[in-house]
Amino acid sequence: MKDEGTAMVDYPPGWTCERTLLRLEYYLLGTLPREESLAIAEHLEACEGCPMHLELHRLTVTTRRG
């Protein structure tokens, strides 16, 4: 999922890039428990690559809703 050469971030502890990316849609829909949403927000602040995936996902969701 991550680009080659991009470090995987494990922040907050236990919240890897992979775990974060698997939950992005639920994060955008606001259907995650508060603790998970906060952990994802913290991860997005600490990670270099995941915010790009978030924006791409937002564009995809917006395009589908049309």
CHARMM-style PDB file with segment names, atoms N, HN, CA, C and O in Angstrom:
ATOM      1  N   MET     1       0.801  -1.197   0.000  1.00  0.00      PROA
ATOM      2  CA  MET     1       0.000   0.000   0.000  1.00  0.00      PROA
ATOM      3  C   MET     1       0.847   1.266   0.000  1.00  0.00      PROA
ATOM      4  O   MET     1       0.494   2.277  -0.606  1.00  0.00      PROA
ATOM      5  N   LYS     2       1.962   1.177   0.690  1.00  0.00      PROA
ATOM      6  HN  LYS     2       2.249   0.355   1.182  1.00  0.00      PROA
ATOM      7  CA  LYS     2       2.838   2.339   0.760  1.00  0.00      PROA
ATOM      8  C   LYS     2       3.810   2.311  -0.403  1.00  0.00      PROA
ATOM      9  O   LYS     2       4.124   1.246  -0.934  1.00  0.00      PROA
ATOM     10  N   ASP     3       4.294   3.499  -0.803  1.00  0.00      PROA
ATOM     11  HN  ASP     3       4.039   4.364  -0.371  1.00  0.00      PROA
ATOM     12  CA  ASP     3       5.279   3.588  -1.860  1.00  0.00      PROA
ATOM     13  C   ASP     3       6.606   3.045  -1.369  1.00  0.00      PROA
ATOM     14  O   ASP     3       6.935   3.137  -0.186  1.00  0.00      PROA
ATOM     15  N   GLU     4       7.370   2.472  -2.305  1.00  0.00      PROA
ATOM     16  HN  GLU     4       7.103   2.397  -3.265  1.00  0.00      PROA
ATOM     17  CA  GLU     4       8.686   1.989  -1.931  1.00  0.00      PROA
ATOM     18  C   GLU     4       9.523   3.159  -1.458  1.00  0.00      PROA
ATOM     19  O   GLU     4       9.444   4.255  -2.012  1.00  0.00      PROA
ATOM     20  N   GLY     5      10.321   2.927  -0.439  1.00  0.00      PROA
ATOM     21  HN  GLY     5      10.386   2.036   0.012  1.00  0.00      PROA
ATOM     22  CA  GLY     5      11.179   3.978   0.081  1.00  0.00      PROA
ATOM     23  C   GLY     5      10.517   4.837   1.141  1.00  0.00      PROA
ATOM     24  O   GLY     5      11.185   5.651   1.779  1.00  0.00      PROA
ATOM     25  N   THR     6       9.214   4.673   1.341  1.00  0.00      PROA
ATOM     26  HN  THR     6       8.672   4.011   0.822  1.00  0.00      PROA
ATOM     27  CA  THR     6       8.515   5.434   2.364  1.00  0.00      PROA
ATOM     28  C   THR     6       8.465   4.605   3.635  1.00  0.00      PROA
ATOM     29  O   THR     6       8.026   3.455   3.621  1.00  0.00      PROA
ATOM     30  N   ALA     7       8.914   5.191   4.726  1.00  0.00      PROA
ATOM     31  HN  ALA     7       9.271   6.126   4.738  1.00  0.00      PROA
ATOM     32  CA  ALA     7       8.939   4.476   5.999  1.00  0.00      PROA
ATOM     33  C   ALA     7       7.519   4.240   6.500  1.00  0.00      PROA
ATOM     34  O   ALA     7       6.641   5.090   6.355  1.00  0.00      PROA
ATOM     35  N   MET     8       7.317   3.069   7.089  1.00  0.00      PROA
ATOM     36  HN  MET     8       8.031   2.379   7.207  1.00  0.00      PROA
ATOM     37  CA  MET     8       6.032   2.769   7.709  1.00  0.00      PROA
ATOM     38  C   MET     8       6.025   3.414   9.095  1.00  0.00      PROA
ATOM     39  O   MET     8       7.005   3.319   9.834  1.00  0.00      PROA
ATOM     40  N   VAL     9       4.948   4.051   9.435  1.00  0.00      PROA
ATOM     41  HN  VAL     9       4.151   4.128   8.835  1.00  0.00      PROA
ATOM     42  CA  VAL     9       4.822   4.730  10.715  1.00  0.00      PROA
ATOM     43  C   VAL     9       3.959   3.875  11.636  1.00  0.00      PROA
ATOM     44  O   VAL     9       2.918   3.364  11.223  1.00  0.00      PROA
ATOM     45  N   ASP    10       4.387   3.724  12.860  1.00  0.00      PROA
ATOM     46  HN  ASP    10       5.233   4.138  13.196  1.00  0.00      PROA
ATOM     47  CA  ASP    10       3.636   2.974  13.872  1.00  0.00      PROA
ATOM     48  C   ASP    10       3.344   3.940  15.018  1.00  0.00      PROA
ATOM     49  O   ASP    10       3.918   3.845  16.103  1.00  0.00      PROA
ATOM     50  N   TYR    11       2.429   4.878  14.737  1.00  0.00      PROA
ATOM     51  HN  TYR    11       1.963   4.955  13.855  1.00  0.00      PROA
ATOM     52  CA  TYR    11       2.077   5.872  15.733  1.00  0.00      PROA
ATOM     53  C   TYR    11       0.614   6.222  15.567  1.00  0.00      PROA
ATOM     54  O   TYR    11       0.147   6.364  14.437  1.00  0.00      PROA
ATOM     55  N   PRO    12      -0.125   6.365  16.656  1.00  0.00      PROA
ATOM     56  CA  PRO    12       0.235   5.955  17.999  1.00  0.00      PROA
ATOM     57  C   PRO    12       0.557   4.464  18.017  1.00  0.00      PROA
ATOM     58  O   PRO    12       0.230   3.744  17.074  1.00  0.00      PROA
ATOM     59  N   PRO    13       1.187   4.011  19.070  1.00  0.00      PROA
ATOM     60  CA  PRO    13       1.598   2.602  19.118  1.00  0.00      PROA
ATOM     61  C   PRO    13       0.448   1.664  18.737  1.00  0.00      PROA
ATOM     62  O   PRO    13      -0.653   1.734  19.283  1.00  0.00      PROA
ATOM     63  N   GLY    14       0.749   0.789  17.785  1.00  0.00      PROA
ATOM     64  HN  GLY    14       1.644   0.732  17.341  1.00  0.00      PROA
ATOM     65  CA  GLY    14      -0.256  -0.147  17.307  1.00  0.00      PROA
ATOM     66  C   GLY    14      -1.008   0.333  16.079  1.00  0.00      PROA
ATOM     67  O   GLY    14      -1.738  -0.444  15.464  1.00  0.00      PROA
ATOM     68  N   TRP    15      -0.848   1.593  15.709  1.00  0.00      PROA
ATOM     69  HN  TRP    15      -0.255   2.225  16.209  1.00  0.00      PROA
ATOM     70  CA  TRP    15      -1.547   2.139  14.545  1.00  0.00      PROA
ATOM     71  C   TRP    15      -0.568   2.294  13.400  1.00  0.00      PROA
ATOM     72  O   TRP    15       0.044   3.345  13.208  1.00  0.00      PROA
ATOM     73  N   THR    16      -0.440   1.213  12.644  1.00  0.00      PROA
ATOM     74  HN  THR    16      -0.937   0.359  12.800  1.00  0.00      PROA
ATOM     75  CA  THR    16       0.440   1.227  11.483  1.00  0.00      PROA
ATOM     76  C   THR    16      -0.256   1.896  10.313  1.00  0.00      PROA
ATOM     77  O   THR    16      -1.456   2.168  10.356  1.00  0.00      PROA
ATOM     78  N   CYS    17       0.511   2.155   9.274  1.00  0.00      PROA
ATOM     79  HN  CYS    17       1.486   1.934   9.239  1.00  0.00      PROA
ATOM     80  CA  CYS    17      -0.062   2.703   8.048  1.00  0.00      PROA
ATOM     81  C   CYS    17      -1.126   1.757   7.482  1.00  0.00      PROA
ATOM     82  O   CYS    17      -2.196   2.191   7.056  1.00  0.00      PROA
ATOM     83  N   GLU    18      -0.814   0.469   7.485  1.00  0.00      PROA
ATOM     84  HN  GLU    18       0.056   0.117   7.831  1.00  0.00      PROA
ATOM     85  CA  GLU    18      -1.755  -0.507   6.943  1.00  0.00      PROA
ATOM     86  C   GLU    18      -3.078  -0.476   7.710  1.00  0.00      PROA
ATOM     87  O   GLU    18      -4.148  -0.451   7.101  1.00  0.00      PROA
ATOM     88  N   ARG    19      -3.009  -0.479   9.009  1.00  0.00      PROA
ATOM     89  HN  ARG    19      -2.140  -0.499   9.503  1.00  0.00      PROA
ATOM     90  CA  ARG    19      -4.222  -0.456   9.839  1.00  0.00      PROA
ATOM     91  C   ARG    19      -5.010   0.824   9.597  1.00  0.00      PROA
ATOM     92  O   ARG    19      -6.239   0.802   9.530  1.00  0.00      PROA
ATOM     93  N   THR    20      -4.307   1.922   9.468  1.00  0.00      PROA
ATOM     94  HN  THR    20      -3.309   1.940   9.523  1.00  0.00      PROA
ATOM     95  CA  THR    20      -4.961   3.207   9.216  1.00  0.00      PROA
ATOM     96  C   THR    20      -5.652   3.207   7.859  1.00  0.00      PROA
ATOM     97  O   THR    20      -6.808   3.616   7.749  1.00  0.00      PROA
ATOM     98  N   LEU    21      -4.951   2.751   6.828  1.00  0.00      PROA
ATOM     99  HN  LEU    21      -4.012   2.419   6.918  1.00  0.00      PROA
ATOM    100  CA  LEU    21      -5.520   2.762   5.482  1.00  0.00      PROA
ATOM    101  C   LEU    21      -6.737   1.859   5.360  1.00  0.00      PROA
ATOM    102  O   LEU    21      -7.656   2.150   4.593  1.00  0.00      PROA
ATOM    103  N   LEU    22      -6.745   0.769   6.111  1.00  0.00      PROA
ATOM    104  HN  LEU    22      -5.998   0.533   6.733  1.00  0.00      PROA
ATOM    105  CA  LEU    22      -7.899  -0.131   6.067  1.00  0.00      PROA
ATOM    106  C   LEU    22      -9.152   0.513   6.668  1.00  0.00      PROA
ATOM    107  O   LEU    22     -10.267   0.082   6.373  1.00  0.00      PROA
ATOM    108  N   ARG    23      -8.985   1.521   7.492  1.00  0.00      PROA
ATOM    109  HN  ARG    23      -8.079   1.871   7.732  1.00  0.00      PROA
ATOM    110  CA  ARG    23     -10.135   2.144   8.170  1.00  0.00      PROA
ATOM    111  C   ARG    23     -10.474   3.539   7.647  1.00  0.00      PROA
ATOM    112  O   ARG    23     -11.346   4.206   8.206  1.00  0.00      PROA
ATOM    113  N   LEU    24      -9.799   3.995   6.581  1.00  0.00      PROA
ATOM    114  HN  LEU    24      -9.092   3.453   6.127  1.00  0.00      PROA
ATOM    115  CA  LEU    24     -10.029   5.360   6.108  1.00  0.00      PROA
ATOM    116  C   LEU    24     -11.479   5.638   5.729  1.00  0.00      PROA
ATOM    117  O   LEU    24     -12.009   6.696   6.067  1.00  0.00      PROA
ATOM    118  N   GLU    25     -12.120   4.719   5.040  1.00  0.00      PROA
ATOM    119  HN  GLU    25     -11.689   3.860   4.765  1.00  0.00      PROA
ATOM    120  CA  GLU    25     -13.498   4.966   4.620  1.00  0.00      PROA
ATOM    121  C   GLU    25     -14.408   5.167   5.831  1.00  0.00      PROA
ATOM    122  O   GLU    25     -15.239   6.075   5.850  1.00  0.00      PROA
ATOM    123  N   TYR    26     -14.243   4.317   6.835  1.00  0.00      PROA
ATOM    124  HN  TYR    26     -13.568   3.580   6.820  1.00  0.00      PROA
ATOM    125  CA  TYR    26     -15.051   4.451   8.053  1.00  0.00      PROA
ATOM    126  C   TYR    26     -14.735   5.762   8.778  1.00  0.00      PROA
ATOM    127  O   TYR    26     -15.613   6.392   9.367  1.00  0.00      PROA
ATOM    128  N   TYR    27     -13.463   6.153   8.720  1.00  0.00      PROA
ATOM    129  HN  TYR    27     -12.750   5.641   8.242  1.00  0.00      PROA
ATOM    130  CA  TYR    27     -13.039   7.421   9.326  1.00  0.00      PROA
ATOM    131  C   TYR    27     -13.745   8.592   8.639  1.00  0.00      PROA
ATOM    132  O   TYR    27     -14.262   9.487   9.307  1.00  0.00      PROA
ATOM    133  N   LEU    28     -13.764   8.583   7.321  1.00  0.00      PROA
ATOM    134  HN  LEU    28     -13.344   7.856   6.778  1.00  0.00      PROA
ATOM    135  CA  LEU    28     -14.418   9.648   6.566  1.00  0.00      PROA
ATOM    136  C   LEU    28     -15.925   9.667   6.779  1.00  0.00      PROA
ATOM    137  O   LEU    28     -16.540  10.733   6.792  1.00  0.00      PROA
ATOM    138  N   LEU    29     -16.515   8.497   6.944  1.00  0.00      PROA
ATOM    139  HN  LEU    29     -16.015   7.631   6.933  1.00  0.00      PROA
ATOM    140  CA  LEU    29     -17.959   8.411   7.160  1.00  0.00      PROA
ATOM    141  C   LEU    29     -18.352   8.732   8.601  1.00  0.00      PROA
ATOM    142  O   LEU    29     -19.529   8.937   8.899  1.00  0.00      PROA
ATOM    143  N   GLY    30     -17.357   8.773   9.494  1.00  0.00      PROA
ATOM    144  HN  GLY    30     -16.401   8.606   9.252  1.00  0.00      PROA
ATOM    145  CA  GLY    30     -17.631   9.078  10.896  1.00  0.00      PROA
ATOM    146  C   GLY    30     -18.286   7.935  11.641  1.00  0.00      PROA
ATOM    147  O   GLY    30     -19.033   8.159  12.594  1.00  0.00      PROA
ATOM    148  N   THR    31     -18.012   6.702  11.214  1.00  0.00      PROA
ATOM    149  HN  THR    31     -17.405   6.520  10.440  1.00  0.00      PROA
ATOM    150  CA  THR    31     -18.665   5.561  11.843  1.00  0.00      PROA
ATOM    151  C   THR    31     -17.757   4.783  12.794  1.00  0.00      PROA
ATOM    152  O   THR    31     -18.157   3.746  13.322  1.00  0.00      PROA
ATOM    153  N   LEU    32     -16.550   5.272  13.012  1.00  0.00      PROA
ATOM    154  HN  LEU    32     -16.225   6.114  12.583  1.00  0.00      PROA
ATOM    155  CA  LEU    32     -15.634   4.595  13.940  1.00  0.00      PROA
ATOM    156  C   LEU    32     -15.887   5.049  15.371  1.00  0.00      PROA
ATOM    157  O   LEU    32     -16.378   6.154  15.601  1.00  0.00      PROA
ATOM    158  N   PRO    33     -15.553   4.201  16.322  1.00  0.00      PROA
ATOM    159  CA  PRO    33     -15.587   4.652  17.718  1.00  0.00      PROA
ATOM    160  C   PRO    33     -14.616   5.822  17.900  1.00  0.00      PROA
ATOM    161  O   PRO    33     -13.624   5.936  17.180  1.00  0.00      PROA
ATOM    162  N   ARG    34     -14.907   6.661  18.844  1.00  0.00      PROA
ATOM    163  HN  ARG    34     -15.713   6.569  19.429  1.00  0.00      PROA
ATOM    164  CA  ARG    34     -14.114   7.875  19.088  1.00  0.00      PROA
ATOM    165  C   ARG    34     -12.622   7.573  19.248  1.00  0.00      PROA
ATOM    166  O   ARG    34     -11.785   8.299  18.711  1.00  0.00      PROA
ATOM    167  N   GLU    35     -12.285   6.518  19.976  1.00  0.00      PROA
ATOM    168  HN  GLU    35     -12.964   5.929  20.413  1.00  0.00      PROA
ATOM    169  CA  GLU    35     -10.879   6.189  20.218  1.00  0.00      PROA
ATOM    170  C   GLU    35     -10.150   5.872  18.916  1.00  0.00      PROA
ATOM    171  O   GLU    35      -9.006   6.285  18.727  1.00  0.00      PROA
ATOM    172  N   GLU    36     -10.806   5.144  18.024  1.00  0.00      PROA
ATOM    173  HN  GLU    36     -11.736   4.808  18.177  1.00  0.00      PROA
ATOM    174  CA  GLU    36     -10.189   4.808  16.743  1.00  0.00      PROA
ATOM    175  C   GLU    36     -10.042   6.052  15.875  1.00  0.00      PROA
ATOM    176  O   GLU    36      -9.014   6.237  15.224  1.00  0.00      PROA
ATOM    177  N   SER    37     -11.053   6.896  15.863  1.00  0.00      PROA
ATOM    178  HN  SER    37     -11.888   6.745  16.392  1.00  0.00      PROA
ATOM    179  CA  SER    37     -10.970   8.130  15.081  1.00  0.00      PROA
ATOM    180  C   SER    37      -9.824   9.010  15.557  1.00  0.00      PROA
ATOM    181  O   SER    37      -9.103   9.587  14.744  1.00  0.00      PROA
ATOM    182  N   LEU    38      -9.654   9.116  16.869  1.00  0.00      PROA
ATOM    183  HN  LEU    38     -10.240   8.648  17.530  1.00  0.00      PROA
ATOM    184  CA  LEU    38      -8.556   9.922  17.405  1.00  0.00      PROA
ATOM    185  C   LEU    38      -7.201   9.312  17.055  1.00  0.00      PROA
ATOM    186  O   LEU    38      -6.259  10.035  16.732  1.00  0.00      PROA
ATOM    187  N   ALA    39      -7.103   7.993  17.118  1.00  0.00      PROA
ATOM    188  HN  ALA    39      -7.869   7.406  17.381  1.00  0.00      PROA
ATOM    189  CA  ALA    39      -5.845   7.328  16.778  1.00  0.00      PROA
ATOM    190  C   ALA    39      -5.502   7.553  15.305  1.00  0.00      PROA
ATOM    191  O   ALA    39      -4.341   7.788  14.969  1.00  0.00      PROA
ATOM    192  N   ILE    40      -6.491   7.482  14.438  1.00  0.00      PROA
ATOM    193  HN  ILE    40      -7.434   7.291  14.711  1.00  0.00      PROA
ATOM    194  CA  ILE    40      -6.248   7.717  13.021  1.00  0.00      PROA
ATOM    195  C   ILE    40      -5.824   9.165  12.793  1.00  0.00      PROA
ATOM    196  O   ILE    40      -4.898   9.424  12.025  1.00  0.00      PROA
ATOM    197  N   ALA    41      -6.484  10.100  13.446  1.00  0.00      PROA
ATOM    198  HN  ALA    41      -7.237   9.889  14.070  1.00  0.00      PROA
ATOM    199  CA  ALA    41      -6.102  11.505  13.308  1.00  0.00      PROA
ATOM    200  C   ALA    41      -4.659  11.729  13.752  1.00  0.00      PROA
ATOM    201  O   ALA    41      -3.916  12.460  13.097  1.00  0.00      PROA
ATOM    202  N   GLU    42      -4.262  11.112  14.847  1.00  0.00      PROA
ATOM    203  HN  GLU    42      -4.866  10.518  15.379  1.00  0.00      PROA
ATOM    204  CA  GLU    42      -2.879  11.224  15.322  1.00  0.00      PROA
ATOM    205  C   GLU    42      -1.916  10.598  14.321  1.00  0.00      PROA
ATOM    206  O   GLU    42      -0.848  11.149  14.052  1.00  0.00      PROA
ATOM    207  N   HSD    43      -2.290   9.454  13.772  1.00  0.00      PROA
ATOM    208  HN  HSD    43      -3.157   9.007  13.990  1.00  0.00      PROA
ATOM    209  CA  HSD    43      -1.431   8.804  12.793  1.00  0.00      PROA
ATOM    210  C   HSD    43      -1.262   9.696  11.561  1.00  0.00      PROA
ATOM    211  O   HSD    43      -0.153   9.844  11.047  1.00  0.00      PROA
ATOM    212  N   LEU    44      -2.351  10.282  11.092  1.00  0.00      PROA
ATOM    213  HN  LEU    44      -3.252  10.162  11.509  1.00  0.00      PROA
ATOM    214  CA  LEU    44      -2.286  11.140   9.910  1.00  0.00      PROA
ATOM    215  C   LEU    44      -1.382  12.350  10.131  1.00  0.00      PROA
ATOM    216  O   LEU    44      -0.727  12.812   9.196  1.00  0.00      PROA
ATOM    217  N   GLU    45      -1.343  12.863  11.349  1.00  0.00      PROA
ATOM    218  HN  GLU    45      -1.875  12.488  12.108  1.00  0.00      PROA
ATOM    219  CA  GLU    45      -0.454  13.984  11.657  1.00  0.00      PROA
ATOM    220  C   GLU    45       1.011  13.565  11.655  1.00  0.00      PROA
ATOM    221  O   GLU    45       1.883  14.354  11.293  1.00  0.00      PROA
ATOM    222  N   ALA    46       1.284  12.322  12.060  1.00  0.00      PROA
ATOM    223  HN  ALA    46       0.575  11.681  12.354  1.00  0.00      PROA
ATOM    224  CA  ALA    46       2.667  11.854  12.195  1.00  0.00      PROA
ATOM    225  C   ALA    46       3.221  11.237  10.912  1.00  0.00      PROA
ATOM    226  O   ALA    46       4.438  11.153  10.746  1.00  0.00      PROA
ATOM    227  N   CYS    47       2.358  10.812  10.017  1.00  0.00      PROA
ATOM    228  HN  CYS    47       1.369  10.881  10.152  1.00  0.00      PROA
ATOM    229  CA  CYS    47       2.781  10.059   8.837  1.00  0.00      PROA
ATOM    230  C   CYS    47       2.936  10.966   7.620  1.00  0.00      PROA
ATOM    231  O   CYS    47       2.186  11.924   7.433  1.00  0.00      PROA
ATOM    232  N   GLU    48       3.917  10.640   6.812  1.00  0.00      PROA
ATOM    233  HN  GLU    48       4.527   9.862   6.964  1.00  0.00      PROA
ATOM    234  CA  GLU    48       4.158  11.409   5.601  1.00  0.00      PROA
ATOM    235  C   GLU    48       3.265  10.952   4.445  1.00  0.00      PROA
ATOM    236  O   GLU    48       2.812  11.782   3.657  1.00  0.00      PROA
ATOM    237  N   GLY    49       3.007   9.654   4.333  1.00  0.00      PROA
ATOM    238  HN  GLY    49       3.376   8.980   4.973  1.00  0.00      PROA
ATOM    239  CA  GLY    49       2.293   9.119   3.182  1.00  0.00      PROA
ATOM    240  C   GLY    49       0.797   8.963   3.325  1.00  0.00      PROA
ATOM    241  O   GLY    49       0.069   9.115   2.345  1.00  0.00      PROA
ATOM    242  N   CYS    50       0.320   8.666   4.512  1.00  0.00      PROA
ATOM    243  HN  CYS    50       0.912   8.542   5.309  1.00  0.00      PROA
ATOM    244  CA  CYS    50      -1.112   8.373   4.691  1.00  0.00      PROA
ATOM    245  C   CYS    50      -2.031   9.558   4.377  1.00  0.00      PROA
ATOM    246  O   CYS    50      -3.122   9.331   3.852  1.00  0.00      PROA
ATOM    247  N   PRO    51      -1.657  10.793   4.665  1.00  0.00      PROA
ATOM    248  CA  PRO    51      -2.552  11.897   4.288  1.00  0.00      PROA
ATOM    249  C   PRO    51      -2.833  11.955   2.784  1.00  0.00      PROA
ATOM    250  O   PRO    51      -3.923  12.350   2.371  1.00  0.00      PROA
ATOM    251  N   MET    52      -1.853  11.562   1.966  1.00  0.00      PROA
ATOM    252  HN  MET    52      -0.967  11.242   2.302  1.00  0.00      PROA
ATOM    253  CA  MET    52      -2.069  11.517   0.526  1.00  0.00      PROA
ATOM    254  C   MET    52      -3.146  10.478   0.197  1.00  0.00      PROA
ATOM    255  O   MET    52      -4.015  10.725  -0.638  1.00  0.00      PROA
ATOM    256  N   HSD    53      -3.086   9.328   0.849  1.00  0.00      PROA
ATOM    257  HN  HSD    53      -2.379   9.127   1.528  1.00  0.00      PROA
ATOM    258  CA  HSD    53      -4.097   8.295   0.638  1.00  0.00      PROA
ATOM    259  C   HSD    53      -5.473   8.780   1.104  1.00  0.00      PROA
ATOM    260  O   HSD    53      -6.488   8.461   0.485  1.00  0.00      PROA
ATOM    261  N   LEU    54      -5.505   9.538   2.174  1.00  0.00      PROA
ATOM    262  HN  LEU    54      -4.680   9.797   2.677  1.00  0.00      PROA
ATOM    263  CA  LEU    54      -6.763  10.088   2.664  1.00  0.00      PROA
ATOM    264  C   LEU    54      -7.385  11.011   1.614  1.00  0.00      PROA
ATOM    265  O   LEU    54      -8.583  10.922   1.343  1.00  0.00      PROA
ATOM    266  N   GLU    55      -6.588  11.884   1.033  1.00  0.00      PROA
ATOM    267  HN  GLU    55      -5.615  11.956   1.253  1.00  0.00      PROA
ATOM    268  CA  GLU    55      -7.106  12.801   0.019  1.00  0.00      PROA
ATOM    269  C   GLU    55      -7.585  12.050  -1.219  1.00  0.00      PROA
ATOM    270  O   GLU    55      -8.632  12.377  -1.778  1.00  0.00      PROA
ATOM    271  N   LEU    56      -6.827  11.048  -1.648  1.00  0.00      PROA
ATOM    272  HN  LEU    56      -5.976  10.783  -1.195  1.00  0.00      PROA
ATOM    273  CA  LEU    56      -7.260  10.243  -2.786  1.00  0.00      PROA
ATOM    274  C   LEU    56      -8.573   9.532  -2.483  1.00  0.00      PROA
ATOM    275  O   LEU    56      -9.447   9.430  -3.344  1.00  0.00      PROA
ATOM    276  N   HSD    57      -8.704   9.047  -1.269  1.00  0.00      PROA
ATOM    277  HN  HSD    57      -7.994   9.130  -0.569  1.00  0.00      PROA
ATOM    278  CA  HSD    57      -9.941   8.372  -0.866  1.00  0.00      PROA
ATOM    279  C   HSD    57     -11.104   9.359  -0.834  1.00  0.00      PROA
ATOM    280  O   HSD    57     -12.213   9.026  -1.252  1.00  0.00      PROA
ATOM    281  N   ARG    58     -10.859  10.556  -0.345  1.00  0.00      PROA
ATOM    282  HN  ARG    58      -9.958  10.826  -0.006  1.00  0.00      PROA
ATOM    283  CA  ARG    58     -11.915  11.584  -0.328  1.00  0.00      PROA
ATOM    284  C   ARG    58     -12.389  11.882  -1.748  1.00  0.00      PROA
ATOM    285  O   ARG    58     -13.589  11.995  -1.997  1.00  0.00      PROA
ATOM    286  N   LEU    59     -11.448  12.007  -2.670  1.00  0.00      PROA
ATOM    287  HN  LEU    59     -10.473  11.915  -2.468  1.00  0.00      PROA
ATOM    288  CA  LEU    59     -11.807  12.272  -4.062  1.00  0.00      PROA
ATOM    289  C   LEU    59     -12.634  11.126  -4.640  1.00  0.00      PROA
ATOM    290  O   LEU    59     -13.595  11.360  -5.373  1.00  0.00      PROA
ATOM    291  N   THR    60     -12.270   9.912  -4.319  1.00  0.00      PROA
ATOM    292  HN  THR    60     -11.489   9.722  -3.723  1.00  0.00      PROA
ATOM    293  CA  THR    60     -13.001   8.744  -4.822  1.00  0.00      PROA
ATOM    294  C   THR    60     -14.414   8.718  -4.269  1.00  0.00      PROA
ATOM    295  O   THR    60     -15.367   8.480  -5.011  1.00  0.00      PROA
ATOM    296  N   VAL    61     -14.559   8.959  -2.980  1.00  0.00      PROA
ATOM    297  HN  VAL    61     -13.785   9.152  -2.377  1.00  0.00      PROA
ATOM    298  CA  VAL    61     -15.882   8.958  -2.338  1.00  0.00      PROA
ATOM    299  C   VAL    61     -16.735  10.089  -2.905  1.00  0.00      PROA
ATOM    300  O   VAL    61     -17.917   9.887  -3.184  1.00  0.00      PROA
ATOM    301  N   THR    62     -16.158  11.273  -3.077  1.00  0.00      PROA
ATOM    302  HN  THR    62     -15.198  11.438  -2.850  1.00  0.00      PROA
ATOM    303  CA  THR    62     -16.896  12.421  -3.621  1.00  0.00      PROA
ATOM    304  C   THR    62     -17.347  12.147  -5.042  1.00  0.00      PROA
ATOM    305  O   THR    62     -18.469  12.489  -5.415  1.00  0.00      PROA
ATOM    306  N   THR    63     -16.478  11.529  -5.843  1.00  0.00      PROA
ATOM    307  HN  THR    63     -15.566  11.251  -5.539  1.00  0.00      PROA
ATOM    308  CA  THR    63     -16.802  11.224  -7.230  1.00  0.00      PROA
ATOM    309  C   THR    63     -17.935  10.206  -7.301  1.00  0.00      PROA
ATOM    310  O   THR    63     -18.828  10.324  -8.140  1.00  0.00      PROA
ATOM    311  N   ARG    64     -17.899   9.201  -6.416  1.00  0.00      PROA
ATOM    312  HN  ARG    64     -17.174   9.105  -5.734  1.00  0.00      PROA
ATOM    313  CA  ARG    64     -18.956   8.179  -6.408  1.00  0.00      PROA
ATOM    314  C   ARG    64     -20.309   8.775  -6.027  1.00  0.00      PROA
ATOM    315  O   ARG    64     -21.340   8.378  -6.569  1.00  0.00      PROA
ATOM    316  N   ARG    65     -20.304   9.720  -5.103  1.00  0.00      PROA
ATOM    317  HN  ARG    65     -19.466  10.043  -4.663  1.00  0.00      PROA
ATOM    318  CA  ARG    65     -21.558  10.316  -4.640  1.00  0.00      PROA
ATOM    319  C   ARG    65     -22.125  11.274  -5.687  1.00  0.00      PROA
ATOM    320  O   ARG    65     -23.333  11.499  -5.767  1.00  0.00      PROA
ATOM    321  N   GLY    66     -21.210  11.831  -6.487  1.00  0.00      PROA
ATOM    322  HN  GLY    66     -20.229  11.648  -6.422  1.00  0.00      PROA
ATOM    323  CA  GLY    66     -21.512  12.674  -7.627  1.00  0.00      PROA
ATOM    324  C   GLY    66     -22.370  13.793  -7.426  1.00  0.00      PROA
ATOM    325  OT1 GLY    66     -22.650  14.533  -8.369  1.00  0.00      PROA
TER     326      GLY     66
END
